[in-house]
Amino acid sequence: MADLSSYLNSRTKRVDQALRSYLPGPKTRPATIHEAMRYSIFAGGKRMRPVLCLAAVEACGGDEALALPAAAAVECIHTYSLIHDDLPCMDDDDLRRGRPTSHKVYGEGVAVLAGDALLTIAFEILARFTPTKRYSVASAISELAVASGSRHLIGGQVLDLEGEGSEVKLTPSALRYIHESKTAALLTASLRLGGMSANATPTLLEALTIYGRSLGLAFQIIDDILDVTQTSEKLGKSAGKDAASHKSTYPALFGLEKSRREAARLTEAAHEALTPFGKKGERLSALADYLLDRDY
């Protein structure tokens, strides 16, 4: 774990350095929007998606430096989605990563625009993607656009909103679709973009896809469980929000024990997906353990 901790720290610093260079400075006119963008993106997140992007490059035998634009771009998309998720018209959260959410600090209008700006700059950053024999700049941009658009990230949020309320109960397949869209799709795109940066073979890219989908769904199921079992202080965000809004979640539909078993099954599937990488997949395997080994 000491080795993994060192890896996470070094990659997080490298991603943060890239983000600082790609984003406009906090005093760039108009300063308010650039301050707000940086407030949320440097709020102390795990950098899970960019780190997975870089680990995927390593697993595919590529140059990590070539994946930095993709790693930074996915973090911009992720952060924009959190800013918008926290808005009063969405999940209405006051806390994110242990501190006040964007709209509590800057107001709703600037928070919306900060999210919009991060979404937009993600593609400006990804345009720096270095093409390989198998993958063009256009294919990389398309990968991220589809994952973050109406068929996945945004579509999942729409269905999530529609699934709230005591009179609504989602089917298991609808709930799985929401989780796959809101969490697993962007996480999988992060891994695939890392693989594409390394000119991964179709076989290895498919293995990264299966790993990402399993990991992402397990991660979200565990998040659902933690919302029921943990305190706001431990989570760094408001606990109990799902139950309060009568949101359909895995624990609500299946109960805690069945949800835990499904998370364990998906964790195993993520590890199995790494077989084609051999020893080169050990970093991704360790990251899966790190991300999923939470007290749920």
C-alpha positions as CSV (number, residue, x, y, z in Angstrom):
1,M,0.0,0.0,0.0
2,A,3.0,2.3,0.6
3,D,3.9,1.9,-3.0
4,L,0.3,2.7,-4.1
5,S,0.1,5.7,-1.8
6,S,3.3,7.1,-3.4
7,Y,1.9,6.4,-6.8
8,L,-1.4,8.2,-6.0
9,N,0.4,11.2,-4.6
10,S,2.8,11.6,-7.5
11,R,0.1,11.1,-10.1
12,T,-2.3,13.5,-8.4
13,K,0.4,16.1,-8.3
14,R,1.2,15.6,-11.9
15,V,-2.5,15.9,-12.9
16,D,-2.9,19.0,-10.7
17,Q,0.1,20.6,-12.3
18,A,-1.4,19.9,-15.8
19,L,-4.7,21.4,-14.7
20,R,-3.1,24.5,-13.4
21,S,-1.3,25.0,-16.7
22,Y,-4.4,24.3,-18.8
23,L,-6.9,26.4,-16.9
24,P,-6.9,30.2,-17.1
25,G,-5.3,31.9,-14.1
26,P,-7.5,33.0,-11.3
27,K,-6.9,36.7,-12.1
28,T,-7.7,36.2,-15.8
29,R,-10.6,38.5,-16.8
30,P,-13.4,37.9,-15.7
31,A,-11.7,36.8,-12.5
32,T,-14.9,35.5,-10.8
33,I,-15.5,32.7,-13.2
34,H,-11.9,31.5,-13.2
35,E,-11.7,31.6,-9.4
36,A,-14.9,29.6,-9.3
37,M,-13.6,27.0,-11.7
38,R,-10.4,26.6,-9.7
39,Y,-12.3,26.5,-6.4
40,S,-14.1,23.4,-7.4
41,I,-11.4,21.6,-9.4
42,F,-8.8,22.0,-6.6
43,A,-11.2,21.2,-3.8
44,G,-9.2,18.1,-2.8
45,G,-10.9,15.3,-4.8
46,K,-9.3,11.8,-5.2
47,R,-8.5,12.4,-8.9
48,M,-9.8,8.8,-9.4
49,R,-10.6,9.2,-13.1
50,P,-7.4,10.9,-14.2
51,V,-5.3,8.5,-12.1
52,L,-7.1,5.5,-13.8
53,C,-6.4,7.2,-17.2
54,L,-2.7,7.3,-16.4
55,A,-2.7,3.7,-15.0
56,A,-4.4,2.5,-18.2
57,V,-1.5,4.0,-20.3
58,E,1.0,2.2,-18.1
59,A,-1.0,-1.1,-18.4
60,C,-0.9,-0.7,-22.2
61,G,2.8,0.1,-22.3
62,G,2.5,3.7,-23.4
63,D,4.0,7.1,-22.4
64,E,2.1,8.6,-19.4
65,A,2.9,12.2,-20.6
66,L,0.8,11.6,-23.7
67,A,-2.3,10.9,-21.6
68,L,-2.1,14.1,-19.5
69,P,-4.5,16.1,-21.7
70,A,-7.1,13.2,-21.5
71,A,-6.6,12.9,-17.7
72,A,-7.1,16.6,-17.2
73,A,-10.1,16.7,-19.5
74,V,-12.0,13.9,-17.7
75,E,-11.4,15.7,-14.4
76,C,-12.9,18.9,-15.8
77,I,-16.0,17.0,-16.9
78,H,-16.3,15.2,-13.5
79,T,-16.0,18.5,-11.6
80,Y,-18.5,20.3,-13.8
81,S,-21.0,17.5,-13.2
82,L,-20.5,17.8,-9.4
83,I,-21.1,21.5,-9.5
84,H,-24.3,21.0,-11.3
85,D,-25.4,18.0,-9.3
86,D,-25.1,20.1,-6.1
87,L,-27.3,22.9,-7.3
88,P,-30.7,23.5,-5.6
89,C,-32.5,22.5,-8.8
90,M,-30.7,19.1,-8.7
91,D,-29.5,17.4,-5.5
92,D,-29.4,20.7,-3.5
93,D,-26.2,20.0,-1.5
94,D,-24.4,22.4,0.7
95,L,-21.2,20.3,1.2
96,R,-18.8,18.8,-1.3
97,R,-15.4,17.3,-0.3
98,G,-15.9,18.7,3.2
99,R,-16.4,22.3,2.2
100,P,-19.2,24.6,0.9
101,T,-20.4,23.8,-2.6
102,S,-19.8,26.2,-5.5
103,H,-23.3,27.8,-5.4
104,K,-23.0,28.4,-1.6
105,V,-19.8,30.4,-2.2
106,Y,-20.4,32.1,-5.6
107,G,-24.2,32.0,-6.0
108,E,-26.2,29.8,-8.3
109,G,-25.6,31.8,-11.5
110,V,-21.8,31.7,-11.3
111,A,-21.9,28.0,-10.2
112,V,-23.9,27.1,-13.3
113,L,-21.4,29.1,-15.5
114,A,-18.4,27.6,-13.7
115,G,-19.7,24.1,-14.6
116,D,-20.4,25.2,-18.2
117,A,-16.9,26.6,-18.5
118,L,-15.2,23.4,-17.2
119,L,-17.3,21.3,-19.6
120,T,-16.2,23.5,-22.4
121,I,-12.5,23.7,-21.6
122,A,-12.4,19.9,-21.2
123,F,-12.6,19.6,-25.0
124,E,-10.2,22.5,-25.6
125,I,-7.7,20.5,-23.4
126,L,-8.5,17.1,-25.1
127,A,-7.8,18.7,-28.5
128,R,-4.1,18.4,-27.4
129,F,-4.4,14.6,-27.7
130,T,-1.5,13.1,-29.6
131,P,-2.9,10.9,-32.3
132,T,-1.7,7.3,-32.7
133,K,-1.9,4.7,-35.5
134,R,-5.2,3.5,-34.3
135,Y,-6.8,6.6,-32.7
136,S,-7.2,10.1,-34.0
137,V,-7.9,13.4,-32.1
138,A,-11.5,13.2,-33.3
139,S,-11.9,9.7,-31.9
140,A,-10.7,10.8,-28.5
141,I,-13.0,13.8,-28.5
142,S,-15.9,11.6,-29.6
143,E,-15.1,9.2,-26.8
144,L,-15.4,11.8,-24.1
145,A,-18.4,13.6,-25.7
146,V,-20.5,10.5,-25.9
147,A,-19.7,9.5,-22.3
148,S,-20.6,12.9,-21.0
149,G,-23.6,13.6,-23.2
150,S,-27.3,12.9,-23.2
151,R,-26.9,9.1,-23.7
152,H,-24.8,8.7,-20.6
153,L,-23.7,11.2,-17.9
154,I,-26.5,13.8,-18.6
155,G,-29.0,11.2,-19.5
156,G,-28.3,9.4,-16.3
157,Q,-28.9,12.5,-14.3
158,V,-32.2,13.1,-16.0
159,L,-33.4,9.6,-15.1
160,D,-32.0,10.1,-11.6
161,L,-34.2,13.3,-11.2
162,E,-37.2,11.4,-12.6
163,G,-36.6,8.6,-10.1
164,E,-37.0,10.8,-7.1
165,G,-40.2,11.0,-5.0
166,S,-42.1,8.6,-2.8
167,E,-44.5,7.8,-5.6
168,V,-41.7,6.7,-8.0
169,K,-39.9,3.3,-7.8
170,L,-37.4,2.5,-10.4
171,T,-37.0,-1.0,-11.8
172,P,-33.6,-2.7,-11.1
173,S,-32.7,-2.4,-14.8
174,A,-33.5,1.4,-14.8
175,L,-31.4,1.9,-11.6
176,R,-28.5,0.0,-13.1
177,Y,-28.7,2.2,-16.2
178,I,-28.6,5.3,-14.1
179,H,-25.5,4.1,-12.3
180,E,-23.8,2.9,-15.5
181,S,-24.5,6.3,-17.1
182,K,-23.7,8.7,-14.2
183,T,-20.7,7.0,-12.8
184,A,-19.4,4.1,-14.9
185,A,-19.5,5.7,-18.3
186,L,-17.1,8.6,-17.5
187,L,-14.8,6.3,-15.5
188,T,-14.7,3.8,-18.4
189,A,-14.0,6.7,-20.9
190,S,-11.1,7.7,-18.7
191,L,-9.6,4.3,-18.9
192,R,-10.3,4.0,-22.7
193,L,-8.7,7.4,-23.3
194,G,-5.6,6.2,-21.5
195,G,-5.5,3.1,-23.6
196,M,-6.1,5.1,-26.8
197,S,-3.1,7.4,-25.8
198,A,-1.0,4.2,-25.7
199,N,-2.4,2.9,-29.1
200,A,-4.0,0.0,-27.3
201,T,-5.1,-3.1,-29.3
202,P,-8.8,-3.7,-29.6
203,T,-8.5,-6.6,-27.2
204,L,-6.9,-4.5,-24.5
205,L,-9.3,-1.6,-25.0
206,E,-12.2,-4.0,-24.5
207,A,-10.6,-5.3,-21.4
208,L,-10.3,-1.7,-20.0
209,T,-14.0,-1.2,-20.9
210,I,-15.2,-4.3,-19.0
211,Y,-12.9,-3.3,-16.0
212,G,-14.2,0.2,-16.0
213,R,-17.9,-0.7,-16.2
214,S,-17.6,-3.2,-13.4
215,L,-15.5,-0.8,-11.2
216,G,-17.8,2.1,-11.9
217,L,-20.9,0.3,-11.0
218,A,-19.4,-1.3,-7.9
219,F,-18.2,2.2,-6.8
220,Q,-21.7,3.7,-7.2
221,I,-23.4,0.9,-5.3
222,I,-20.9,1.4,-2.5
223,D,-21.7,5.1,-2.5
224,D,-25.4,4.3,-2.2
225,I,-24.7,2.0,0.8
226,L,-22.5,4.7,2.5
227,D,-25.2,7.3,2.1
228,V,-27.3,5.0,4.4
229,T,-24.6,3.8,6.8
230,Q,-22.1,6.7,7.3
231,T,-22.2,10.3,8.7
232,S,-21.8,13.5,6.8
233,E,-18.5,14.1,8.6
234,K,-17.1,10.8,7.4
235,L,-18.4,11.2,3.8
236,G,-17.4,14.9,3.4
237,K,-20.9,15.5,2.0
238,S,-24.5,15.4,3.2
239,A,-25.4,11.9,4.3
240,G,-29.0,10.5,4.1
241,K,-29.9,12.7,1.1
242,D,-31.1,9.7,-1.0
243,A,-33.6,8.5,1.6
244,A,-34.8,12.1,2.3
245,S,-35.6,12.6,-1.4
246,H,-37.1,9.1,-1.7
247,K,-34.5,8.3,-4.3
248,S,-34.3,4.8,-5.7
249,T,-31.0,3.3,-4.8
250,Y,-29.5,-0.2,-4.5
251,P,-30.2,-0.4,-0.7
252,A,-33.7,0.9,-1.2
253,L,-34.5,-1.6,-3.9
254,F,-32.5,-4.7,-2.7
255,G,-31.5,-4.0,0.9
256,L,-28.0,-3.6,2.3
257,E,-26.9,-7.2,2.3
258,K,-27.9,-7.9,-1.3
259,S,-26.3,-4.6,-2.4
260,R,-23.1,-5.6,-0.6
261,R,-23.0,-8.9,-2.4
262,E,-23.5,-7.2,-5.8
263,A,-20.7,-4.8,-5.1
264,A,-18.4,-7.8,-4.2
265,R,-19.4,-9.6,-7.4
266,L,-18.6,-6.6,-9.6
267,T,-15.3,-6.1,-7.8
268,E,-14.4,-9.6,-8.7
269,A,-15.5,-9.0,-12.3
270,A,-13.2,-5.9,-12.5
271,H,-10.2,-7.9,-11.4
272,E,-10.9,-10.7,-13.9
273,A,-11.1,-8.2,-16.7
274,L,-7.4,-7.4,-16.2
275,T,-6.2,-10.9,-17.2
276,P,-5.1,-9.9,-20.7
277,F,-2.6,-7.4,-19.2
278,G,-0.7,-9.9,-17.1
279,K,1.7,-8.2,-14.7
280,K,1.1,-4.9,-16.4
281,G,-2.4,-4.9,-15.0
282,E,-1.2,-5.0,-11.3
283,R,-1.5,-1.2,-10.9
284,L,-5.1,-1.2,-12.1
285,S,-5.9,-4.2,-9.8
286,A,-4.4,-2.3,-6.8
287,L,-6.4,0.8,-7.7
288,A,-9.6,-1.3,-7.8
289,D,-8.9,-2.6,-4.3
290,Y,-8.1,1.0,-3.1
291,L,-11.3,2.5,-4.6
292,L,-13.7,-0.3,-3.5
293,D,-12.2,-1.2,-0.1
294,R,-14.4,1.1,1.8
295,D,-16.3,0.4,5.1
296,Y,-19.6,-0.4,3.5
